[in-house]
């Protein structure tokens, strides 16, 4: 069923996006603003996040609203750079596994525990919203491409890439700390801003 939806809906949408992009490219070609996005990249940018969102729904890692927001975030990051999408995918897979790790202990600690640790749209945007915004800036400034970090040749691309990867790393660290710290520690942790004890998790 899902494959039928993928073929019937996503392929025409991808073709429509690509034709719009080619039209805009031919319209702005005298100003050399951007190059058209390849159809393969558009197809991957739509189908890969759709498959990941469907898998997250099936495994109860995402709620319906979380899957929709995750699809949008994945679309933006894949269009910008495959490196960004790979980083987001690693974050999603490892964070989902850690959320399900020792779920019996987490159920005892959290009164609002959800089986599978379902993330909703708000949690998706909180974790990947900044990376998505920075990816949009990368897309506008650099285009759909992958460049190595080189501050001498590709100054703005390097800074934007570092910012996107830094935002994802920060979210990854926060998720790891809350998921591991809630079941490994024996006592309540200290909050670094007030130096007072707070509940685990």
C-alpha positions as CSV (number, residue, x, y, z in Angstrom):
1,X,0.0,0.0,0.0
2,X,2.7,2.4,1.0
3,X,4.7,1.7,-2.2
4,X,1.6,2.5,-4.3
5,X,1.2,5.8,-2.5
6,X,4.9,6.5,-2.9
7,X,4.7,5.9,-6.7
8,X,1.3,7.6,-7.3
9,X,1.9,10.7,-5.2
10,X,5.6,11.3,-4.7
11,X,6.8,10.8,-8.3
12,X,4.3,13.4,-9.7
13,X,5.2,15.8,-6.9
14,X,8.9,15.3,-7.5
15,X,8.4,15.9,-11.2
16,X,6.3,19.1,-10.5
17,X,9.1,20.4,-8.2
18,X,11.7,19.7,-10.7
19,X,9.8,21.4,-13.6
20,X,9.3,24.4,-11.4
21,X,13.0,24.5,-10.5
22,X,14.0,24.2,-14.2
23,X,11.6,27.0,-15.1
24,X,13.0,29.3,-12.4
25,X,16.5,28.4,-13.5
26,X,15.8,29.4,-17.1
27,X,14.1,32.6,-15.9
28,X,17.0,33.6,-13.6
29,X,19.8,32.1,-15.7
30,X,21.1,35.6,-16.8
31,X,21.7,36.4,-13.1
32,X,23.4,33.0,-12.4
33,X,21.5,32.6,-9.1
34,X,21.3,28.8,-8.9
35,X,21.5,25.6,-10.8
36,X,18.5,23.4,-11.1
37,X,18.1,20.6,-8.6
38,X,18.5,17.1,-10.1
39,X,15.4,14.9,-10.3
40,X,17.2,12.2,-8.4
41,X,18.0,14.5,-5.5
42,X,14.4,15.6,-5.4
43,X,13.2,12.0,-5.5
44,X,15.5,11.1,-2.6
45,X,14.6,14.2,-0.7
46,X,10.9,13.2,-0.8
47,X,11.1,9.4,-0.6
48,X,13.8,8.9,2.0
49,X,12.2,11.1,4.7
50,X,8.8,9.5,3.9
51,X,10.2,6.0,4.4
52,X,11.9,7.0,7.7
53,X,8.7,8.7,8.9
54,X,6.6,5.6,8.0
55,X,9.1,3.4,9.8
56,X,9.1,5.7,12.9
57,X,5.3,5.5,13.0
58,X,5.3,1.7,12.6
59,X,7.8,1.3,15.5
60,X,6.0,3.9,17.6
61,X,9.1,6.2,17.7
62,X,7.0,9.0,16.3
63,X,3.4,10.1,16.6
64,X,1.5,11.1,13.5
65,X,2.3,14.8,14.0
66,X,5.9,13.9,14.7
67,X,6.1,11.9,11.5
68,X,4.8,14.9,9.5
69,X,7.2,17.3,11.1
70,X,10.0,14.7,10.7
71,X,9.2,14.4,7.0
72,X,9.5,18.2,6.6
73,X,12.7,18.4,8.5
74,X,14.2,15.4,6.5
75,X,13.1,17.0,3.2
76,X,14.9,20.3,4.0
77,X,18.1,18.6,5.2
78,X,18.2,16.2,2.3
79,X,17.7,18.9,-0.3
80,X,20.5,21.0,1.4
81,X,23.1,18.3,1.8
82,X,23.2,14.5,2.0
83,X,25.7,14.9,4.9
84,X,23.0,16.8,6.9
85,X,20.5,14.0,6.2
86,X,22.9,11.3,7.2
87,X,23.6,13.1,10.5
88,X,19.9,13.5,11.1
89,X,19.3,9.8,10.4
90,X,22.0,8.7,12.8
91,X,20.6,11.0,15.5
92,X,17.1,9.7,14.9
93,X,18.1,6.0,15.0
94,X,20.4,6.2,18.0
95,X,18.0,8.5,19.9
96,X,15.1,6.1,19.2
97,X,17.1,3.1,20.4
98,X,18.2,4.9,23.6
99,X,14.6,6.0,24.3
100,X,13.5,2.4,24.3
101,X,16.5,1.2,26.3
102,X,15.5,0.2,29.9
103,X,12.0,1.4,29.2
104,X,10.7,-0.5,32.3
105,X,12.8,1.7,34.6
106,X,11.7,4.9,32.7
107,X,8.1,3.9,33.1
108,X,8.5,3.9,36.9
109,X,10.1,7.4,36.9
110,X,7.9,9.1,34.4
111,X,4.1,9.4,34.9
112,X,3.7,10.6,31.3
113,X,5.6,7.6,29.8
114,X,4.7,6.7,26.3
115,X,5.4,3.2,25.0
116,X,8.2,3.4,22.4
117,X,8.9,7.0,23.4
118,X,6.7,8.6,20.7
119,X,8.0,12.0,19.7
120,X,5.4,14.6,18.6
121,X,5.8,17.5,16.3
122,X,7.0,19.8,19.1
123,X,9.8,17.5,20.1
124,X,10.9,17.1,16.5
125,X,11.0,20.9,15.9
126,X,12.8,21.5,19.2
127,X,15.4,18.9,18.3
128,X,15.9,19.7,14.6
129,X,14.3,23.1,14.1
130,X,17.5,25.1,14.3
131,X,19.3,22.6,12.0
132,X,16.4,23.0,9.5
133,X,16.6,26.8,9.6
134,X,20.4,26.7,9.1
135,X,19.9,24.2,6.3
136,X,17.5,26.6,4.5
137,X,20.2,29.3,4.8
138,X,22.7,26.8,3.4
139,X,20.3,26.0,0.5
140,X,19.8,29.7,-0.3
141,X,23.4,30.7,0.0
142,X,25.2,27.6,-1.3
143,X,22.6,25.6,-3.1
144,X,22.0,21.8,-3.2
145,X,25.5,20.5,-2.9
146,X,28.1,18.9,-0.6
147,X,31.4,20.7,0.1
148,X,34.2,19.8,2.4
149,X,34.8,22.1,5.3
150,X,37.3,24.6,4.0
151,X,37.2,28.1,5.4
152,X,39.5,29.5,2.8
153,X,37.7,28.3,-0.4
154,X,34.1,27.9,0.9
155,X,33.8,30.3,3.8
156,X,30.0,30.6,4.2
157,X,29.4,26.9,3.2
158,X,31.8,25.8,5.9
159,X,30.3,28.0,8.6
160,X,26.8,26.9,7.8
161,X,27.8,23.2,7.6
162,X,29.4,23.5,11.0
163,X,26.4,25.2,12.4
164,X,24.0,22.6,11.1
165,X,26.1,19.7,12.4
166,X,26.6,21.6,15.7
167,X,22.9,22.0,16.2
168,X,22.3,18.3,15.6
169,X,25.2,17.4,17.9
170,X,23.7,19.6,20.7
171,X,20.3,17.9,20.3
172,X,21.9,14.5,20.2
173,X,23.9,15.2,23.4
174,X,20.7,16.4,25.2
175,X,18.8,13.3,24.1
176,X,21.6,11.0,25.2
177,X,22.0,12.7,28.5
178,X,18.3,12.5,29.4
179,X,17.8,9.0,28.1
180,X,20.9,7.5,29.7
181,X,21.0,9.7,32.8
182,X,17.4,8.9,33.8
183,X,18.2,5.1,34.3
184,X,21.9,5.0,35.1
185,X,22.2,7.5,37.9
186,X,21.4,6.5,41.5
187,X,20.7,10.0,42.8
188,X,19.0,13.1,41.5
189,X,21.4,15.2,39.3
190,X,22.5,18.8,40.0
191,X,21.2,21.6,37.7
192,X,24.2,23.5,36.6
193,X,22.4,26.9,36.4
194,X,21.1,26.9,40.0
195,X,23.2,24.2,41.6
196,X,20.1,22.5,43.1
197,X,18.9,18.9,42.8
198,X,16.4,18.2,40.1
199,X,14.4,15.0,39.3
200,X,16.1,12.5,37.0
201,X,15.2,12.6,33.3
